Structure formats: C-alpha cells, structure tokens
C-alpha cells in the first residue's frame, strides 16, 4: 500500500474552515452520541463531529450543515466518542513484532498514537537499526513517533553492545522527520556525575526543541535524584510507589505510570492523584513493555486505562492521562490527543466509559478497526537480509561451557544470587549457600543457573551466575536473544546439557526464544530480525508465545509473565543484581562484583 502522508493543519486549514462554516461537505460526520472533551474534562451530550482531510473540522452541537451527498454519516446511538489512545513510553521490540505488525495488533484496541524508543535494536544494529524502525513507523495508518535511543550501551564499562550510540548519532537523528525526542536516559549515574557524553546528547535534543525521556531507576530521592532532574529529563517511568510519582511531578517532570506485561506500577502510584489530590495533568499512562500475547489476548492502552479506573481513578482523568497529557508532554497538544478542531481525527466509539469496549476506531479520518477487527493495511519495509543474521556465537556450545568452578577444596560456598521479583523490574541481591560437587557449584531448590552468551561479535564468551525465583524443576533450560538492553543471549536452566541445546538452537534459527526439557524442545519463537522481532502477524507470534508460557509452566514456573523477567536479567541499569558479558553487576554500586562471596 502506498503511504499518503497526512497534510498539516496549516495546509488543511482552508478546507477545515470551509467545512466548519458549511461551505463544503465533510468526509465523515458522527452524530447521536456524546463527545468526551479531555481539555475541560466534560461529557458533551448530543455533540457532533465532522471530519475532513484526516482532521477534525467541526466539534459542536449540530454538524448538519457539514453534511453533503457524499458524506459518510455514522449514527452513534447514544455511544461516546473519546480521543484515540496514546502510549507515552514503549518499546515495539518488546512485542516481538515489527512496527507494522505491532500497529496491526494495537489498532483494534484503540491505540492511535505511540511514542516509541527503539533502543533494543540500537544495541544490536546501531543507528541503522533505529532508522529502519523509524522508517517503517512513518508509513503506518496511525501516528508512531520515534525517540532516538540515548544509551547504547546503557551502562558503559559494565556491558558490551553490538553498536554504540553517541552525541553525533543523536544530533543526526534529530533532523529525521519522525524523531520526537531522546529516548529514556538510562545512564542516570552518568547524568548525576556530569558525563560529557550524556549531557551532550541531552543538549542536542534540547537544542532541537524536542523532549528528553527519563529513566531514574533508583529509590534514592536525595541529591542524586535532584541532580538527575537538573540534567534535563522531562519524564520518568521507573517509579514504583506513590512517593516516586510525587517526587517526579514536584520537580516539573511527568510521572509515567506503566502497566505492561509484567510491570504493575499504576496501582501503587495513582494514589498521588486519587488520594493525595495532585493535579492529574502531571501524570501519563504507558505500557513500556508488552509482549505479543498481552496485545492479542488482553489489549494495549485500553487495558491500562481500564486498570487505572479499577484502581479508583475517575474515568475522565484516566482518559486525560492516556490522551491529552501525553500529547502536551511531547509538544503535540495542537496536533493530537483530543477531539478538537484541526487535530488529527483519531477517535474511538465506545458504549461504556468504565469498561471501555473498543467498538470503532478512526485514525487520521479513516475507519481502521471495527468490532475488534483491523480494517486497514499496515505496510512493511523490506527488511535487509543481513539484519536477519545477527546471532554470532563464534562456536557451538557444550555442557562444560556452563560449568561454574568452585575454589579448590571447597565443599560449599556462599554466592550472590539474582533474585527475581514478580511483576517488578528490580531484582534482589541475595546470598545463598550453594553445595559443591566434583569441584563445581551445584545449585538446588529454587536456585538455578543463568548464563549470558555473547552473540554480537562471535567471541565465544559465556558468563555464568545464579538466579532464584523462577521455580524451575527437572532437567530444563530456557534461552532468549531478547536480553535487555545489550541483547546478548540469556540462558536459564537447571541442567547444563539442556542449556547448551537451547543456546545452539537459537544460533541455528537466527534468534528468538526456546524452552528445552529433558533434551527435547517444548517451544520456539523465531525472532529473526536482529534476534528481537518477527515480521509474522501478531496472532501467530502470540500463539507461539502462549506455547512458550505453557512450556515454562511445564518446567515448574508459575510467575506472572516470567518471560519478561527472564528478558531483563541483563538490564544493568535497574537494581539490584544483573549479569552482563563482563560479569556479575551490582547495580546499586554500578560496579562488577564477584559471584562467590566466601568459602564455607
């Protein structure tokens, strides 16, 4: 499908004025319902809407003067019109889908605008990967704005990525048509300590008049937090409690409250509005990370809005947090986020403001979904073949590659263990006594092995450590080339031979996720594009993801969305303990640390 860019308000103004004045017919008129006005937080009963040239021309009590012989008149039968939903912070790659397939998955759920940070692909393919994501995003039937990734690597000196991003890359990207700002500034210690590179990236963004995304993943709200805010980040989505949300808005930042596949941070923060009474315009709802199974089975931003309402938020305030607040934050209040003249004609028809059934979705003036079914094509780029060949391990792995040697003569050791926390991004830094058998660490119970396999440069490096919390039993292994943010390969297992099987299988298929038990593959999701994404339809990928979840359950794991926890075990910018290609990382101190604490 050939993409026809939406004309600007300025270029459309003459037509919009003529339609609003009754001198020209509208393309579409919606009548017989009520309009939710997110500017004034009102429900305007009986108001009607006229659309022309992909934008709202008239929003008022009677649009009959805008109707001509060819106008498509939609009767609402008492239903509501609400603005199309905006996701203020998210990563398309987390859906295991390309921008086209992600858009196809979320359009029926009422998402018409996304602000995306492709820092996953930046770590694998650098600026070229960002450009590919940006270019496919621009040709979609909804609005997808790209934030230029800021941190690849996310923590210099603690991990090695496939490519690095620097100030020159940021400056170049700021001139691209779909770049809306800088992606989350994860290197918060760099900002706090005055890193010239981090401050240069922020300056390049501010000088371009664009928005700087934040990421302050620390519970410390003292001088370091204030120093970070002084550096320029305009928002933050890493808050997990009411105090975090309040601290951010008091510093003039937007508090982005997320509900993703595994992050449940809305309920614990929205009380800043519902109970403390803070001005809701400082708060934004977002998803951050949603895998394809969540998108297909549960929804997207509609799921987040419903959840906020269930947590006690007034429906109109929740809608503001998912529409106009987001648009205003990115300097787009006059372009989208509300049903008002001149804005992009993005709206949802729904019969209930609390349950939010998504009955019809209009984006840029076109009906794009009805009754949960997409009605438009989402165009694909022709992704180059070399981006499908990014898993370079250098050699075939075997069980001995996953051995953890104990100090000579030891029969037991005290070791650091990564502790998984259900539904939260942070991990725990645990100490556990581990038995030694035949000179090797022999974890048992809920402690199993984790390995990071280098896959960008083919060095053959394997870093081994320990993890607790998945509940795995029997002889099994799970491997994934989605390993935020460096995206090497993460292998978790109870048996070294199965760990080798799983790692080699992903090298064979060019990336993805696999689960092995007793030497047999139980599930496989092929993600050939950068080892992160599939260009297959979301429902197909979701079906494979469902089989993956079932396979994890068959191996003893009962955690909610445990795959997301697995994929974050190498995220060395969120406390407390992580793994990288350089070793075990103590994120509270931002330094490498030893696996074995003591010999017992």
N, C-alpha and C positions, 0 to 999 in steps of 0.2 A: 504494500500500500504506500502510495506517495504521501509524504507528510506535508501538510499545508500549515505553516506557522500562523498562529493567531495574530491578527492585527492589533497594534497597540490601541489604547484608549484614544490617544491623540489622533491616530489615523482613522479611527472608527467614529469619532465624535459627531461628525456631520450626520451620519446615518442614525446614531443613537438619539440625537436631538430630534431628528425628523420623525422617528418612531414615537418617542415620548410625547411629541406635540400632536401626533395624529396625522401627520402629513405623509407618512409612509407606513406600510404594514410591517408588523413584527414577523419574525420567523416562527416563534412559538409564544403562546400565551397560556399561563397556568392560572386557573380560577376555581372558586368554590371551596377554598380551604383557608388556612391561616399561615401567615409568614412569621417565622421566628427572627426577630431583629436582635442580633448579638451586639450591636452598638448601644442599644438602650436597654437590653435585657427585657424585651416585651414580646408577647404573642399578639400579633395584629390580626384579629379575626376578620375574615372576609377580604383581606387584601389580595391583590392580584399582581402577577409578574409578567412582563413582556421581555422577550429575548430577541436580540438581533446581532448578527456578526459575531456570535460567540460570547456576547457580553449582555449584562442586564441593561435594558434601555429604560424601562418604567417599572417602579415598585410603588404601588399605591392602591387606593380603594376601588378603582374601576379602570380596567385596561381595555374596555370595549372599543375605545377609539383607536386602539393599536391593531385591531383585527382586520385583516383583509381576506380576499378569496382564497389565498394560498396559505394562510396562517394555520399552523398546527395548534389546535386548541385542546389542552389537556384538562379534563374535569377532575378535580381533586376529591370530591365527595366528602368534604369535611376533614380531610387529612392535613398534615402540616408540611410546610416547606422549611427545611433547615439548610444552612450552608454545607457544602461538601466538606468532609473532614480533612484535617491537615495533621500529618505526623511530623512533629518538630525535630525529632532526632532519631535516626535509624540507619541500619546498615543492610542494604539489599542483599549482600552476600550471605548474611545470616539466614536468609530464607532458602539458601542453596539454589537460588534461581538467578537468571539474568534479569536486568531491568525490565525487559519486555514481559517475561513470564511472571515476575513479581507484580507488575502493574495489572496483568490479566487476573491474578489471584485476588488482588485487593479492591479492584474497581467494584465488583458486586457487593462489597461490604461498605461502600460509600466513601472510600478514601479517594480524594481528587487532587491532593497535593502532598508531596513528600519532600523533606529536606534530608538528603542522604549524604553520608560520609563513607566513601569507598576506600577506607584505609586498609581494609583487608587485602584487596587486590593490589594496593600500593606497595604493600610489603613483599608481594610476590613479583610484580611486573613493573613497579615504579610509576613514573609519570605517564608512560604509555598505557598502562592498565587503567589509570584514572581517566584518561582521555577516552578510552573505549567505553567505559561506563557512562561518562558524561554524554558522549555522542548518542548512545542508544537511549539514554534517558530523554534527550531532547525531542525524539521523534515519537514519543508516546502520546496517546489521546488525553492523558491527564498531565498535570504540571509536576515535573520532577526536577528539583533544583539540587545542584551538587555542591557540597562543601569540599574544598581542597584539603586532603589529609595533611595533618601537621606533623605527625610523629611516626616516622619510619626510619629507624627503629623507635619504638615508644620509649625505651629507656636505654640510651646509648651507653655502651660499655657493659651492659648486662645481657644483651642478646645480639644475634646477627641476623639480619633480614636479607631477602633476595635482592632488594634495592633500597637505597636511602633517599629520603626527601629532604631538601634544603631550602633556604630562603629564595634562591634563584628559581627553583621549581614553583614555589608559591607565587612569586611575582609574575611568572609567565602565566600561570593558571588564572590569575585574577582578571586577565583580559579575555578569557573564554566566555561565550555568551550565556552559558548556563551555570556559571560559578556564582554562588550566593554568599560565600564567606569561607572562613577557615574551619576545618573540622576540629573535633574536640582536642584541646591542648592537654594531652595525657601526661606529658612530661612536666608535671606540676613542681617537682623539685628543681627542674631547670629554670622555670619561671621565678620561683621563690629565690633562687640563688643567683639570679641575674644573667642567665645564659644568653650570650650574644645571639646565638642562632635562634633560640626560641623567641626572644624579643624582636629579632629581625623579621621572623615570619608573622608575628602579630602586627608589627608596624606596616609590613607590606599590605596586609589585609585592611588595616585601619586607613592607610593612605588611599586605598582603592574605594573607601567608603562602604566597606562590607562588614559583616558580623563575624566576631570571633567566638567560636564554640569552646566551652569549658569542660573540664573533667578533673575535679578535685576529689580524688578517692582516698581521703584521709579523714578520720574522726576528729582530728585536731582543728579546732576552730579558733586557735590563738593567733599569734603574729604571722605564722606561715600562711594561714588562710587569708588574712588581710593583705599580705604581700601578693598572694596569687590574684586576688581581686584587683589590686592596683596595677597588675600587669596587663589587664585588658580583656580577659574572657568575659563574655556578656551573659552566659548562662551556665548551668551545670545540671547534669542528670544523675550524679553519683550519690545524691543524698538518700539516706535510708530511714531517717526519723524526722519527727516534727522540728527538732532543733536545727537540723541541717537545712530544711526548707526555709525556716525563718531567717537563719543566718544569711542565706544567699539573697533573699529579696531585700533584706535590710542594707545590703551592700550595692543595691541597684542592679543585681543580676536577676535573670529569670530562673525560677526553680522549675526544672523539668522533671515531672514525676512520671516514672515509667511502669508500664505493665507489659512485659514481653512474655516469651515462652517460659522463662524461668525467673524473671525479676518481678517481684511483687512489692513495689515500693510506693504505691499510691496510698493504700490504706493507712500506712504509718506516718504519712506526711500531710495528707489533705486536711487533717485536723487543724493545721495552721489557718485554714480558711473556715472550715465548718465549726470549729470550737473557739479558736483564738480571734476569729473575725478579721484577719488580714485582708487587704484589698486583693481580690482574686485576679486582677489584671497582671499581677506579677508571677502567675503560675501557668504552666503549659503541660499538657498531657502528651506523652510519646510512648513508643514501644521499645526503642533501642534495638533489641534483637528478637525476631520471631522466625522460627523455622517453618518450613512449608506445611507441616502437619497442623500447626496452630492456625495458619492462614486459611487452610482449606476447611478445617473442622470447627474452628471457634470464632474466627473473624480477625479483624485488624483494629483500626482505631474505633470502630463501633463497639468492639469488646472493651476497650479502655474506657470509653465514655460510660457505658453501662456499668462497669465496675465502679467508677467514681461515684455514680449516682447511688449504687448499692451501698457505698461507704458513707452515705449521708449528704452528698453534695447536691445542691439544688440543680435540677436538670439544665436550666438555662445557663448557670455558671459553668457546669461541666462542658456544655457546648461552646461557651466562650473559650475555655481552656484548650479546646481542640479545633478552634477556627480563628477568630479574630485576634486572640492573644498571640498565636503563633505567627500570623501574617504581620502583625505590628512589630513583633520582635525582629523579623528579618527585613523590615522596611518596606513591606508589601501591603500595607493596610489599604492603600488606594487601588490595589490590583486584585486582591482575592481575600477570602476569609469571611465574607459577609454577602448577604443578598441586598445589594445596593447599586444604584446606577453606575455604570462604567466598569464595574468589576467583572472578572471572568465569570461567566454564567455556570457556576458549579453549585449544584444543589442536590438535595435528597428529598424524596417524598416518603413520609413515614406516617403511620397511623397512631403512634404512641411515643411520647417524648421520654418515657422512662425505659421501656423495653427496647425501643429504637429498632423496630423491624425496618430493614432497608428494602423498600418496595420498588422505587425507581431511582436511578442515579443519572444525573445530567452533568456533563463536564464540557466546559467551553461551548455550551449551547447545544450539544448533541446528547441524545439518549445513549448512554454507554452500558447500562445494565438495567434489567427488569426482572423482578421475581427471583433474584439471586443468580441470574444468568448474564454473562457478558454479551454485549451486542455489537462490539466493535473489534477490529483487528489491532493487535499490539505489535508493531513492526520490530523485526530482529535485525541487528547488524550481522554481517558475515564475519564472524569471529575468526581471526587468522589461525592457521593450524599450529603455529609454534606456541600459542598460548594454551594449547591443549596438551603440551608436553613439558610440564613443569615439575614433575616428581623425579628428582635426580638423586638417588641414594648412593650411587657410586659402586655398590656391590650388593649381592644377595646376603641377607642376614640369616643367622642361625641362632639356636638357643643360647650358646655361650656369650653372644653379644649382649644378653640381658642379665648376665650374672653380676651380682654385687658382692665383691670380695670383702671379707671381714679382716680386721687387723690380725696378724699372725698370733695363733694361740688362743684367740677369743672363743668362748662358748656362748656368749650373749653380749649384745651391745645395746646402748641407749641411742636411739636415732631420731632425727627430725622427720616428721610425717606431715604431709599436706592433708589438712582436714577439710573435707567438702562440707559446705553449709547449704542445706536445702533451700531453694528459692532465693538465694542471695549470691551476689558476685564475689564478695570477700571469702577467703579461706582462713582456716585456723593454722597456727604454727604449733603442732603437737609434738610431744616427746613420748616415745613408746619403747618398751623393752622388746627387742627382737632376738629370737633364737638364731644360733649359727649352726649350720650342718655342713660338714665336709668343707669348711673354710668359707662358706657362702651364707649371706643373710637369707633366712628362711621365714619370711613373714607369714602370719597365720591369723585366723579370725577375720576381722573386718579390714585388716591391713593387707594391701596387695601391692604389687609393683607398678610403677609408672616409668616410662622411658620416653625421651624425646629423641627422635631420629632426624638428623639434619637432611633436608631434602631440596635445598636450593642450589648448592654448589657441588654436590656429589662427594663430600669429604669422607663419608662413611662413619661420621661421628654418631655415637649413641651415648646419651647421658641417662643414667639410671637413678631412680629415687623411690620413695614410698608414698602411698596415698591411702586415706581411710575415709569411709563413708558411703561407698557405693553398695556394699553388701554382697559383693560377688562371691559365689561358691563354685566348687568343682574346678575342672581344668578349662579355662576360658581366656579370651583376650578380645579387646576392642581397640581398633585403630582408626585414626582420623587425620586427614591432611588439613582439616579446619582446626587450627590451633592458634587462637587469638594471642597476640597480634602478629607474631613473626611467621605463623603458619608453616612451621616445620610439621613433622608428624608426631602425634601423641599416641602412645600405645599404653593401655592399662590392662593388666591381666594378673591372673593367679598362676599361670604356667608359662615358662619361658619358651617352650616349643610353639605353643599357640600364639604367643606374641610375635615370634618370627614369621609364622604363617600369615598373620594379619598384616604385618608390615610389608612383606613381599607381595601380597595380593594387591595392596594399594599402588605399589610401584608398577605392577602389571597393568592395571586399568587406568593409570594416569591420575589417580587421586579420588578421594571420596571417604566413605565410612564403611567399615566392615566389622562384623562380630563373628568370632570363631568359638566353638565349644567342642572339646574332645577331637580336635583336628578337622572338624567339618565347619564350613561356612554356613552360618544361620541367616545372615542378612548382608546385603550390599547396596549402598547408594553410590552410583558412579557420579563423580563431580569433575569432569574432565577440564573445564575451563579454569585454569590457574589452580586446580585442585580444590576449588571453592564452590563452583556453581555448575548446574546443569542447565542446558537450554531446552530441556524437555518440559512439557506442561506441568504446572504446579500439582495437579491432582495425581499425576503419575509419580512425581517425586515424593509427594506426601504419602502415597501408598507404600513406597519403599521405606520411608521414614517410620511408618506405622510398624512395618515388619522389623525394623531396627529396634524400636522400643519394645516390641514383643520379645525379641531375641535377648535384649538386656534383662528383661524380666525373667526370661527362662534361665538366665545366668545368676539370678538372685537379687537383682537390683530393683528396688521399689521406690526410689526417689522420684519426685515430680520432675519431668523434663531433665533427666540426668544427662542426656546428651549435651545440653548447653553447659552443664558443669564440667563435663569432660573437655569440651572445646575451649574452656577458659583456663585450664590448668597451667598454661604457659603465659598467661597475661601478667607480665611482670610490673604492671603499674597499679595493681589493686592488691592491697594487703590480704593475707599476711605472708604466705609462703607459696612460691611458684617454682617452676622448672624452666630452664632455657637451654640452648645449645652450649652455653658456657658453664652450666652447673645449676645448683640449687640457689634460689634467690630469696633473701629476706627482704621483703618489700617495705617493711616498716623502717628499715635502715638503708634501703636501696644499696645493698651490697651482696656479693656472693657469700654463701655460708657452707659449712661442712654438713654432709649427710649424717655422719656418725659423731655423736656428741661425746660418748665415753664408752670404754670397755668395762663390762661388768664381770 
